[in-house]
Amino acid sequence: MDKLCKVKEELNLDDIVFRQLAENMFDALYIVDTDRTIRYWNLAAELLTGFSAEDITGSCCADNILCHIDKHGTNLCKTGCPIEATMKDSQTRQAHVFLHHKQGHRIGVLVRTIPIANIDGNITGCIEVFTADNSHASSLQRIKELEKTALLDNLTQLPNRSYLERELHNIIEEHRRFDIPFGVFFIDIDFFKLVNDTYGHLIGDEVLKFISKTLSHNSRTFDVYGRWGGEEFIGIIRNTQFEELKSLGERIRILIDNSYIKLAHEEIHVTVTIGATMIKKEDSIESVLNRADMLMYDGKSAGRNRLIAG
């Protein structure tokens, strides 16, 4: 509590705010001053983001250290920052954003911003509390269960090709019997060979890992993402319609486009091209995947880093 007491004194936190802060330490939390310099970063924030207090404290969130983006890929550290808005109008806010984990992937979080004012009513800083969006928890639990079988890809910790083929067989039979719609993504990393040639295969593996974590951490409970082979991934999107399929695929593309891993003083970014298609009554596993694959290649021809649906 010594660090908290120091922050309380420096930012003129009153006793009520301070007690609320102390009572909610199980949530990830940080405090900024009016210059948006991060003055306090709690243990829960370290566990959720991978960044230690030493990594973060003293830096300015306006310098893009946290790299929060919304579902459209807008960088909230540069425009539309909830903390900045809260300090301007003294209004609390809540938003769903995607934070950048130290390992490179994106995690959806719910953030709440709370203004800090002194006894005269002047704003002296802001508190941001953020918690993980657990809508993907069942998906992650399913992956843990797969670890006990031979159906998990060792590198990415996603379902492997054998599991995906079995899942596609089951869902196609389900569609034929009950007419339940579903869609398929064929996802390919753009210029992945160039990444391997430039930085080596170990860095290439790290890229595969952060893309895999972005997929698993941002999937709906009943959807399945897996590694098809090499730099290719498959998404099986249950109980969806065409427009929703496109929206979900575009969100994945944006999140990956705005993710990166750090290598010394360099940020390594990659993009993906996605082919998206809905199941048809006459489809087999081969036909639906071939159609998604061809749409993905159309996206490659059109310039990459895009979703083509059909």
Buried (B, 14 or more C-beta within 10 A) or exposed (E): EEEBEEBBEBBBBEEEBBEEBEEBEEBBBBBBBEEBBBBBBBEBBBEBBBBEBEBBBEBBBBEBBBBBBBBEBBBBBEEBBBBBBBBEEBEEBEBEBBBBBEBBBBBBBBBBBBBBBEEEEEBBBBBBBBBBBEEBEEBBEBBEEBEEEEBBBEEBBBBBBBBBBEBBEEBBEBBEEEEEBBBBBBBBBBBBEEBBEEBEEEBBEBBBBBBBBBBBBBBBBBBBBBBBEEBBBBBBBBEBEBEEBBEBBBBBBBBBBBBBBEEEEEEBBBBBBBBBBBBEEEBEBEBBBBBBBBBBBBBBEEEBBBBBBE
